Amino acid sequence: MVSFIDDHRGAYGVEPICEVLPMAPSTDYAYQAREADPTRIPERATRDDSLAVEMHRVWQANRSIYGARKVWRQLKREGVQVARCTVERLMRLSGLEGVVRGKKVRTTIPVDLSSERPLDLVKRSFRAGRPNELWVAAFAYVATWRGMVYIAFVIDACSRRIVGWRARSSMRTDLALDALEQALHDREPDGRLVHHSDRGSQYLSIRYTERLAEAGVEASVGSKGDAYDNAMAEAVIGLFKTEVIRHAGPWKGIDDVALATLEWVHWVNNERLLEPLGYLPPAEYAKQFRFSQAAPVAA
């Protein structure tokens, strides 16, 4: 409105224009005074400008994925004192928003939940008292211009760290097995470890189960057609599709998907704030856990 008044003030005058527009002449006069003398700009407007810069930096540094809640949390971690409602207001004014999960497509057939679930050692309790106590595994489908790409993930339930992943153009056992090998090499578990997955043929294959047994890992699987039995892994798949596949697509082929997945996994493990961890990245949470375990020994 101020710009419109500036463009037509010479022809009509400020007061006649303001009689038509829902705006008081004093508002225009105050704006013009602040333009002529920046020291008259209200303190709140000055702070909003500086906060908007910091807010946009955090939003951009985190793949343009964070919504107001996580931008606010990250600013607090950096020592910037700001109210969450202020971040919400400034993000709304700036047109910034986090990615939002779309409607989930139902691809499973419901079964009787009271039926027996053989080999399910987790029973939907995805809690682990230490790293390398429980791993959950699942894989995602991605449509590209050159066909489907499949990405397998292995996640540590304690720190939510992605400890293994692999992208391939087929759903053969090698897909899940390569992700498992990466996890075993990276973590080198030395205590009791349970590996939980759905009843996909890749996870029930002879080669996969034999590799788990060879590594001393106990296999656990949920019931057929029940996504809730592998809810933690499915949640990570949902984040991956929201923050990478839908956010940055369309995709040309497996190389593009693999590179984007590599960058996302590194960001998630080392920088992404996760609510179940008290808004800490997995790497920082694991470091604090190791420190808390070492402190009594040192004492």
Contacts in CASP RR format, 6 or more apart in sequence:
PFRMAT RR
TARGET T0000
AUTHOR 0000-0000-0000
METHOD contacts of the structure
MODEL  1
MVSFIDDHRGAYGVEPICEVLPMAPSTDYAYQAREADPTRIPERATRDDS
LAVEMHRVWQANRSIYGARKVWRQLKREGVQVARCTVERLMRLSGLEGVV
RGKKVRTTIPVDLSSERPLDLVKRSFRAGRPNELWVAAFAYVATWRGMVY
IAFVIDACSRRIVGWRARSSMRTDLALDALEQALHDREPDGRLVHHSDRG
SQYLSIRYTERLAEAGVEASVGSKGDAYDNAMAEAVIGLFKTEVIRHAGP
WKGIDDVALATLEWVHWVNNERLLEPLGYLPPAEYAKQFRFSQAAPVAA
1 21 0 8 1.000
1 23 0 8 1.000
2 27 0 8 1.000
2 28 0 8 1.000
2 31 0 8 1.000
4 17 0 8 1.000
4 21 0 8 1.000
5 14 0 8 1.000
5 17 0 8 1.000
5 18 0 8 1.000
5 21 0 8 1.000
5 23 0 8 1.000
5 28 0 8 1.000
8 17 0 8 1.000
9 17 0 8 1.000
14 25 0 8 1.000
14 28 0 8 1.000
14 29 0 8 1.000
15 25 0 8 1.000
18 24 0 8 1.000
18 25 0 8 1.000
18 28 0 8 1.000
33 40 0 8 1.000
34 40 0 8 1.000
34 41 0 8 1.000
48 86 0 8 1.000
48 90 0 8 1.000
51 80 0 8 1.000
51 82 0 8 1.000
51 86 0 8 1.000
51 87 0 8 1.000
51 90 0 8 1.000
52 90 0 8 1.000
52 93 0 8 1.000
52 94 0 8 1.000
54 75 0 8 1.000
54 78 0 8 1.000
54 80 0 8 1.000
55 71 0 8 1.000
55 75 0 8 1.000
55 87 0 8 1.000
55 90 0 8 1.000
55 91 0 8 1.000
55 94 0 8 1.000
55 96 0 8 1.000
56 94 0 8 1.000
56 96 0 8 1.000
58 66 0 8 1.000
58 71 0 8 1.000
58 74 0 8 1.000
58 75 0 8 1.000
58 78 0 8 1.000
59 66 0 8 1.000
59 67 0 8 1.000
59 71 0 8 1.000
59 91 0 8 1.000
59 96 0 8 1.000
59 98 0 8 1.000
62 70 0 8 1.000
62 74 0 8 1.000
62 267 0 8 1.000
62 271 0 8 1.000
62 272 0 8 1.000
63 243 0 8 1.000
63 247 0 8 1.000
63 264 0 8 1.000
63 267 0 8 1.000
64 96 0 8 1.000
64 98 0 8 1.000
64 99 0 8 1.000
64 247 0 8 1.000
65 98 0 8 1.000
65 99 0 8 1.000
65 243 0 8 1.000
65 247 0 8 1.000
66 74 0 8 1.000
66 98 0 8 1.000
66 273 0 8 1.000
67 91 0 8 1.000
67 96 0 8 1.000
67 97 0 8 1.000
67 98 0 8 1.000
68 84 0 8 1.000
68 87 0 8 1.000
68 88 0 8 1.000
68 91 0 8 1.000
69 84 0 8 1.000
70 273 0 8 1.000
70 279 0 8 1.000
71 87 0 8 1.000
71 91 0 8 1.000
72 82 0 8 1.000
72 84 0 8 1.000
72 87 0 8 1.000
72 88 0 8 1.000
73 273 0 8 1.000
73 279 0 8 1.000
74 273 0 8 1.000
75 82 0 8 1.000
75 87 0 8 1.000
76 82 0 8 1.000
77 273 0 8 1.000
77 279 0 8 1.000
91 97 0 8 1.000
99 242 0 8 1.000
99 243 0 8 1.000
99 246 0 8 1.000
99 247 0 8 1.000
100 242 0 8 1.000
101 238 0 8 1.000
101 242 0 8 1.000
102 242 0 8 1.000
102 246 0 8 1.000
108 225 0 8 1.000
108 226 0 8 1.000
108 227 0 8 1.000
109 225 0 8 1.000
110 225 0 8 1.000
110 226 0 8 1.000
111 223 0 8 1.000
111 224 0 8 1.000
111 225 0 8 1.000
111 226 0 8 1.000
113 223 0 8 1.000
113 226 0 8 1.000
115 223 0 8 1.000
117 123 0 8 1.000
117 222 0 8 1.000
117 223 0 8 1.000
117 229 0 8 1.000
118 221 0 8 1.000
119 219 0 8 1.000
119 220 0 8 1.000
119 221 0 8 1.000
119 222 0 8 1.000
120 196 0 8 1.000
120 220 0 8 1.000
120 221 0 8 1.000
120 222 0 8 1.000
120 223 0 8 1.000
120 229 0 8 1.000
121 194 0 8 1.000
121 196 0 8 1.000
121 218 0 8 1.000
121 220 0 8 1.000
122 134 0 8 1.000
122 194 0 8 1.000
122 196 0 8 1.000
122 220 0 8 1.000
122 222 0 8 1.000
122 229 0 8 1.000
124 228 0 8 1.000
124 229 0 8 1.000
124 231 0 8 1.000
126 134 0 8 1.000
126 136 0 8 1.000
126 157 0 8 1.000
126 231 0 8 1.000
126 232 0 8 1.000
127 134 0 8 1.000
127 157 0 8 1.000
128 134 0 8 1.000
128 156 0 8 1.000
128 157 0 8 1.000
128 158 0 8 1.000
129 158 0 8 1.000
130 158 0 8 1.000
130 289 0 8 1.000
130 293 0 8 1.000
131 156 0 8 1.000
131 158 0 8 1.000
131 159 0 8 1.000
131 161 0 8 1.000
131 187 0 8 1.000
131 286 0 8 1.000
131 289 0 8 1.000
132 156 0 8 1.000
132 158 0 8 1.000
132 187 0 8 1.000
132 189 0 8 1.000
132 190 0 8 1.000
132 191 0 8 1.000
132 193 0 8 1.000
133 157 0 8 1.000
133 158 0 8 1.000
133 191 0 8 1.000
133 192 0 8 1.000
133 193 0 8 1.000
133 194 0 8 1.000
134 156 0 8 1.000
134 157 0 8 1.000
134 158 0 8 1.000
134 193 0 8 1.000
134 194 0 8 1.000
134 196 0 8 1.000
135 154 0 8 1.000
135 155 0 8 1.000
135 156 0 8 1.000
135 157 0 8 1.000
135 163 0 8 1.000
135 183 0 8 1.000
135 193 0 8 1.000
135 194 0 8 1.000
135 195 0 8 1.000
135 196 0 8 1.000
135 217 0 8 1.000
136 154 0 8 1.000
136 155 0 8 1.000
136 157 0 8 1.000
136 196 0 8 1.000
136 197 0 8 1.000
136 230 0 8 1.000
136 232 0 8 1.000
136 233 0 8 1.000
137 152 0 8 1.000
137 153 0 8 1.000
137 154 0 8 1.000
137 155 0 8 1.000
137 176 0 8 1.000
137 179 0 8 1.000
137 180 0 8 1.000
137 195 0 8 1.000
137 196 0 8 1.000
137 197 0 8 1.000
137 203 0 8 1.000
137 233 0 8 1.000
138 152 0 8 1.000
138 153 0 8 1.000
138 197 0 8 1.000
138 198 0 8 1.000
138 230 0 8 1.000
138 233 0 8 1.000
138 234 0 8 1.000
138 236 0 8 1.000
138 237 0 8 1.000
139 150 0 8 1.000
139 151 0 8 1.000
139 152 0 8 1.000
139 153 0 8 1.000
139 171 0 8 1.000
139 175 0 8 1.000
139 176 0 8 1.000
139 179 0 8 1.000
139 202 0 8 1.000
139 237 0 8 1.000
140 150 0 8 1.000
140 151 0 8 1.000
140 153 0 8 1.000
140 237 0 8 1.000
140 238 0 8 1.000
140 240 0 8 1.000
140 241 0 8 1.000
140 245 0 8 1.000
141 148 0 8 1.000
141 149 0 8 1.000
141 150 0 8 1.000
142 148 0 8 1.000
142 149 0 8 1.000
142 150 0 8 1.000
142 151 0 8 1.000
142 245 0 8 1.000
142 251 0 8 1.000
142 257 0 8 1.000
143 149 0 8 1.000
143 251 0 8 1.000
144 250 0 8 1.000
144 251 0 8 1.000
144 252 0 8 1.000
144 253 0 8 1.000
144 254 0 8 1.000
144 256 0 8 1.000
144 257 0 8 1.000
145 250 0 8 1.000
145 251 0 8 1.000
145 252 0 8 1.000
145 253 0 8 1.000
146 252 0 8 1.000
146 253 0 8 1.000
146 254 0 8 1.000
147 169 0 8 1.000
147 253 0 8 1.000
148 169 0 8 1.000
149 167 0 8 1.000
149 168 0 8 1.000
149 169 0 8 1.000
149 251 0 8 1.000
149 253 0 8 1.000
149 254 0 8 1.000
149 257 0 8 1.000
149 258 0 8 1.000
150 167 0 8 1.000
150 168 0 8 1.000
150 169 0 8 1.000
150 170 0 8 1.000
150 171 0 8 1.000
150 175 0 8 1.000
151 165 0 8 1.000
151 166 0 8 1.000
151 167 0 8 1.000
151 240 0 8 1.000
151 257 0 8 1.000
151 261 0 8 1.000
152 165 0 8 1.000
152 166 0 8 1.000
152 168 0 8 1.000
152 175 0 8 1.000
152 176 0 8 1.000
152 178 0 8 1.000
152 179 0 8 1.000
152 202 0 8 1.000
153 162 0 8 1.000
153 164 0 8 1.000
153 165 0 8 1.000
153 179 0 8 1.000
153 233 0 8 1.000
153 236 0 8 1.000
153 237 0 8 1.000
153 240 0 8 1.000
154 162 0 8 1.000
154 163 0 8 1.000
154 164 0 8 1.000
154 165 0 8 1.000
154 179 0 8 1.000
154 180 0 8 1.000
154 182 0 8 1.000
154 183 0 8 1.000
154 195 0 8 1.000
155 161 0 8 1.000
155 162 0 8 1.000
155 163 0 8 1.000
155 232 0 8 1.000
155 233 0 8 1.000
155 236 0 8 1.000
156 162 0 8 1.000
156 163 0 8 1.000
156 187 0 8 1.000
156 282 0 8 1.000
157 232 0 8 1.000
158 286 0 8 1.000
158 289 0 8 1.000
159 277 0 8 1.000
159 282 0 8 1.000
159 283 0 8 1.000
159 285 0 8 1.000
159 286 0 8 1.000
159 289 0 8 1.000
160 236 0 8 1.000
160 274 0 8 1.000
160 276 0 8 1.000
160 277 0 8 1.000
160 282 0 8 1.000
160 285 0 8 1.000
161 269 0 8 1.000
161 282 0 8 1.000
161 283 0 8 1.000
161 286 0 8 1.000
162 236 0 8 1.000
162 265 0 8 1.000
162 268 0 8 1.000
162 269 0 8 1.000
162 282 0 8 1.000
163 182 0 8 1.000
163 183 0 8 1.000
163 186 0 8 1.000
163 187 0 8 1.000
164 179 0 8 1.000
164 180 0 8 1.000
164 182 0 8 1.000
164 183 0 8 1.000
164 186 0 8 1.000
165 179 0 8 1.000
165 182 0 8 1.000
165 261 0 8 1.000
165 265 0 8 1.000
166 175 0 8 1.000
166 176 0 8 1.000
166 178 0 8 1.000
166 179 0 8 1.000
166 182 0 8 1.000
167 254 0 8 1.000
167 257 0 8 1.000
167 258 0 8 1.000
167 261 0 8 1.000
168 174 0 8 1.000
168 175 0 8 1.000
168 178 0 8 1.000
168 254 0 8 1.000
169 254 0 8 1.000
171 202 0 8 1.000
172 202 0 8 1.000
173 201 0 8 1.000
173 202 0 8 1.000
173 205 0 8 1.000
173 207 0 8 1.000
173 208 0 8 1.000
175 202 0 8 1.000
176 197 0 8 1.000
176 202 0 8 1.000
176 203 0 8 1.000
176 208 0 8 1.000
177 202 0 8 1.000
177 207 0 8 1.000
177 208 0 8 1.000
177 211 0 8 1.000
180 195 0 8 1.000
180 208 0 8 1.000
180 211 0 8 1.000
180 212 0 8 1.000
181 211 0 8 1.000
184 215 0 8 1.000
184 217 0 8 1.000
189 215 0 8 1.000
189 217 0 8 1.000
192 218 0 8 1.000
193 216 0 8 1.000
193 217 0 8 1.000
193 218 0 8 1.000
194 217 0 8 1.000
194 218 0 8 1.000
194 220 0 8 1.000
195 212 0 8 1.000
195 217 0 8 1.000
195 218 0 8 1.000
195 219 0 8 1.000
195 220 0 8 1.000
196 220 0 8 1.000
196 221 0 8 1.000
196 222 0 8 1.000
196 230 0 8 1.000
196 233 0 8 1.000
197 203 0 8 1.000
197 220 0 8 1.000
197 221 0 8 1.000
197 222 0 8 1.000
197 230 0 8 1.000
197 233 0 8 1.000
198 221 0 8 1.000
198 222 0 8 1.000
198 225 0 8 1.000
198 227 0 8 1.000
198 229 0 8 1.000
198 230 0 8 1.000
198 233 0 8 1.000
199 221 0 8 1.000
199 222 0 8 1.000
199 223 0 8 1.000
199 224 0 8 1.000
199 225 0 8 1.000
202 208 0 8 1.000
203 219 0 8 1.000
203 221 0 8 1.000
204 221 0 8 1.000
209 219 0 8 1.000
212 218 0 8 1.000
212 219 0 8 1.000
213 219 0 8 1.000
222 229 0 8 1.000
222 230 0 8 1.000
223 229 0 8 1.000
227 234 0 8 1.000
239 268 0 8 1.000
240 261 0 8 1.000
240 264 0 8 1.000
243 264 0 8 1.000
244 260 0 8 1.000
244 261 0 8 1.000
244 264 0 8 1.000
245 251 0 8 1.000
245 257 0 8 1.000
248 260 0 8 1.000
251 257 0 8 1.000
251 260 0 8 1.000
268 281 0 8 1.000
268 282 0 8 1.000
269 281 0 8 1.000
269 282 0 8 1.000
269 283 0 8 1.000
270 281 0 8 1.000
270 282 0 8 1.000
270 283 0 8 1.000
271 281 0 8 1.000
272 281 0 8 1.000
272 282 0 8 1.000
273 279 0 8 1.000
273 280 0 8 1.000
273 281 0 8 1.000
274 280 0 8 1.000
274 281 0 8 1.000
274 282 0 8 1.000
274 285 0 8 1.000
277 285 0 8 1.000
278 285 0 8 1.000
280 288 0 8 1.000
END
